[in-house]
Amino acid sequence: MAAYDVNQHCEDCRYADAFGRSCKHGLLFPLMVLITYGDVYKCPNYDKKTVEQINEQMAQREQRRKERP
């Protein structure tokens, strides 16, 4: 069975960090959604990020890219 990275699918939810990790509903919540609904995109707590949150997310990613040698 191939590994399924649940966290990468939560990037545009406001309850996750800039990289789609650390769900504020619990660390294993995305996994429970996957088991229950079969798809992370059917999460009952999904809430789309605002424009400000998306801009902050892009700034964090750009800063992280600059930090890497």
N, CA, C and O of each residue as an XYZ file, in Angstrom:
276
protein
N       0.845     -1.185      0.000
C       0.000      0.000      0.000
C       0.883      1.238      0.000
O       1.814      1.341      0.798
N       0.600      2.150     -0.869
C       1.388      3.377     -0.966
C       1.037      4.318      0.175
O      -0.094      4.340      0.661
N       2.011      5.080      0.584
C       1.786      6.073      1.642
C       0.931      7.208      1.092
O       1.069      7.584     -0.072
N       0.067      7.741      1.906
C      -0.811      8.839      1.504
C      -0.564      9.992      2.459
O      -0.859      9.895      3.650
N      -0.027     11.071      1.940
C       0.291     12.227      2.776
C      -0.957     13.095      2.903
O      -1.290     13.864      2.001
N      -1.634     12.960      4.025
C      -2.887     13.680      4.267
C      -2.654     15.179      4.375
O      -3.454     15.969      3.874
N      -1.584     15.570      5.016
C      -1.378     16.971      5.340
C      -1.206     17.887      4.137
O      -1.564     19.062      4.213
N      -0.675     17.391      3.038
C      -0.477     18.252      1.879
C      -1.789     18.689      1.241
O      -1.796     19.605      0.419
N      -2.878     18.065      1.598
C      -4.167     18.408      1.004
C      -4.933     19.453      1.805
O      -6.058     19.801      1.448
N      -4.348     19.948      2.863
C      -5.035     20.911      3.721
C      -4.453     22.313      3.578
O      -4.691     23.160      4.440
N      -3.705     22.581      2.526
C      -3.021     23.857      2.359
C      -3.957     25.055      2.298
O      -3.607     26.127      2.794
N      -5.119     24.907      1.714
C      -6.008     26.051      1.559
C      -7.084     26.139      2.640
O      -8.026     26.922      2.518
N      -6.944     25.342      3.689
C      -7.867     25.420      4.820
C      -7.277     26.343      5.881
O      -6.080     26.278      6.161
N      -8.089     27.187      6.462
C      -7.566     28.164      7.424
C      -7.162     27.540      8.756
O      -6.534     28.208      9.577
N      -7.502     26.301      8.982
C      -7.141     25.638     10.228
C      -5.770     24.969     10.164
O      -5.315     24.402     11.158
N      -5.109     25.027      9.013
C      -3.775     24.449      8.852
C      -2.750     25.565      8.693
O      -3.103     26.714      8.426
N      -1.464     25.210      8.861
C      -0.420     26.212      8.684
C      -0.159     26.444      7.195
O      -0.894     25.932      6.351
N       0.876     27.206      6.873
C       1.171     27.577      5.491
C       1.508     26.391      4.612
O       1.433     26.494      3.387
N       1.874     25.282      5.201
C       2.266     24.119      4.429
C       1.222     23.013      4.484
O       1.493     21.892      4.054
N       0.030     23.307      5.006
C      -1.047     22.331      5.057
C      -0.913     21.341      6.192
O      -1.495     20.258      6.137
N      -0.165     21.686      7.214
C       0.053     20.783      8.342
C      -0.567     21.379      9.609
O      -1.080     22.498      9.595
N      -0.515     20.634     10.674
C      -0.916     21.096     12.011
C      -2.363     21.556     12.076
O      -2.632     22.714     12.395
N      -3.281     20.675     11.782
C      -4.701     20.999     11.864
C      -5.051     21.425     13.290
O      -4.679     20.751     14.251
N      -5.758     22.530     13.424
C      -6.107     23.048     14.747
C      -7.172     22.198     15.442
O      -7.418     22.369     16.636
N      -7.801     21.289     14.704
C      -8.793     20.394     15.298
C      -8.155     19.146     15.890
O      -8.826     18.344     16.539
N      -6.881     18.991     15.668
C      -6.158     17.844     16.215
C      -5.200     17.281     15.187
O      -5.455     17.344     13.984
N      -4.114     16.739     15.658
C      -3.081     16.232     14.774
C      -3.582     15.103     13.880
O      -3.181     15.005     12.720
N      -4.446     14.260     14.406
C      -4.943     13.118     13.636
C      -6.296     13.370     12.970
O      -6.859     12.467     12.351
N      -6.818     14.584     13.091
C      -8.129     14.872     12.515
C      -8.170     14.645     11.006
O      -9.127     14.042     10.521
N      -7.160     15.108     10.228
C      -7.204     14.825      8.789
C      -7.222     13.328      8.481
O      -7.865     12.899      7.523
N      -6.533     12.552      9.271
C      -6.534     11.102      9.074
C      -7.917     10.519      9.359
O      -8.373      9.633      8.636
N      -8.578     10.998     10.388
C      -9.927     10.523     10.704
C     -10.911     10.899      9.593
O     -11.811     10.124      9.270
N     -10.738     12.088      9.012
C     -11.586     12.493      7.892
C     -11.351     11.565      6.707
O     -12.297     11.146      6.040
N     -10.093     11.250      6.450
C      -9.775     10.347      5.352
C     -10.390      8.970      5.570
O     -10.933      8.382      4.635
N     -10.312      8.453      6.782
C     -10.883      7.143      7.080
C     -12.407      7.177      6.982
O     -13.014      6.257      6.432
N     -13.019      8.219      7.506
C     -14.478      8.317      7.550
C     -15.100      8.605      6.178
O     -16.047      7.938      5.763
N     -14.548      9.617      5.477
C     -15.159     10.063      4.227
C     -14.443      9.561      2.977
O     -14.990      9.639      1.877
N     -13.236      9.050      3.136
C     -12.479      8.555      1.990
C     -11.774      9.642      1.207
O     -11.074      9.343      0.239
N     -11.938     10.884      1.596
C     -11.307     11.991      0.879
C     -11.132     13.154      1.844
O     -12.074     13.537      2.538
N      -9.951     13.707      1.891
C      -9.672     14.817      2.804
C     -10.461     16.060      2.403
O     -10.763     16.899      3.252
N     -10.794     16.186      1.130
C     -11.519     17.368      0.667
C     -12.985     17.392      1.123
O     -13.679     18.381      0.888
N     -13.460     16.339      1.762
C     -14.828     16.303      2.285
C     -14.856     16.623      3.777
O     -15.816     16.276      4.465
N     -13.840     17.264      4.269
C     -13.730     17.589      5.696
C     -14.895     18.487      6.132
O     -15.159     19.503      5.490
N     -15.585     18.130      7.203
C     -16.720     18.950      7.667
C     -16.277     20.279      8.270
O     -17.089     21.197      8.378
N     -15.018     20.406      8.663
C     -14.511     21.636      9.267
C     -13.756     22.510      8.280
O     -13.156     23.508      8.680
N     -13.773     22.160      7.005
C     -13.038     22.922      5.999
C     -13.569     24.343      5.928
O     -14.776     24.574      5.858
N     -12.643     25.283      5.948
C     -12.987     26.697      5.826
C     -11.889     27.350      5.000
O     -10.729     27.363      5.413
N     -12.238     27.889      3.847
C     -11.249     28.448      2.929
C     -10.528     29.635      3.559
O     -11.134     30.442      4.263
N      -9.229     29.729      3.297
C      -8.419     30.822      3.820
C      -8.839     32.139      3.199
O      -9.323     32.186      2.068
N      -8.648     33.209      3.956
C      -8.925     34.545      3.451
C      -7.750     35.017      2.599
O      -6.702     34.372      2.579
N      -7.914     36.116      1.910
C      -6.858     36.669      1.061
C      -5.630     37.015      1.906
O      -4.499     36.779      1.480
N      -5.844     37.566      3.087
C      -4.731     37.917      3.966
C      -3.951     36.673      4.380
O      -2.721     36.691      4.413
N      -4.659     35.604      4.692
C      -4.001     34.364      5.096
C      -3.212     33.756      3.934
O      -2.125     33.217      4.141
N      -3.742     33.838      2.738
C      -3.037     33.313      1.567
C      -1.778     34.131      1.295
O      -0.729     33.564      0.988
N      -1.868     35.461      1.405
C      -0.691     36.304      1.212
C       0.375     36.003      2.256
O       1.562     35.960      1.935
N      -0.038     35.796      3.506
C       0.899     35.437      4.561
C       1.528     34.076      4.284
O       2.723     33.885      4.506
N       0.736     33.142      3.807
C       1.224     31.809      3.469
C       2.286     31.896      2.371
O       3.325     31.243      2.465
N       2.038     32.685      1.350
C       3.007     32.825      0.266
C       4.290     33.490      0.757
O       5.382     33.107      0.336
N       4.173     34.477      1.639
C       5.353     35.143      2.195
C       6.180     34.170      3.033
O       7.408     34.185      2.956
N       5.531     33.330      3.826
C       6.248     32.343      4.639
C       6.981     31.348      3.759
O       8.118     30.984      4.060
N       6.367     30.909      2.698
C       7.010     29.951      1.779
C       8.212     30.593      1.095
O       9.267     29.971      0.972
N       8.051     31.834      0.651
C       9.153     32.527     -0.016
C      10.324     32.736      0.945
O      11.481     32.570      0.561
N      10.027     33.094      2.175
C      11.075     33.278      3.179
C      11.803     31.969      3.438
O      13.024     31.953      3.588
N      11.070     30.891      3.491
C      11.686     29.585      3.737
C      12.576     29.165      2.565
O      13.627     28.557      2.768
N      12.154     29.488      1.343
C      12.979     29.171      0.172
C      14.288     29.952      0.201
O      15.333     29.427     -0.182
N      14.235     31.199      0.650
C      15.439     32.026      0.720
C      16.403     31.527      1.786
O      17.617     31.676      1.646
N      15.870     30.937      2.851
C      16.712     30.443      3.945
C      17.486     29.192      3.536
O      18.562     28.932      4.074
N      16.965     28.433      2.615
C      17.648     27.208      2.166
C      18.836     27.599      1.282
O      18.711     28.464      0.415
N      19.969     26.971      1.501
C      21.153     27.304      0.672
C      21.065     26.770     -0.735
O      21.981     26.974     -1.532
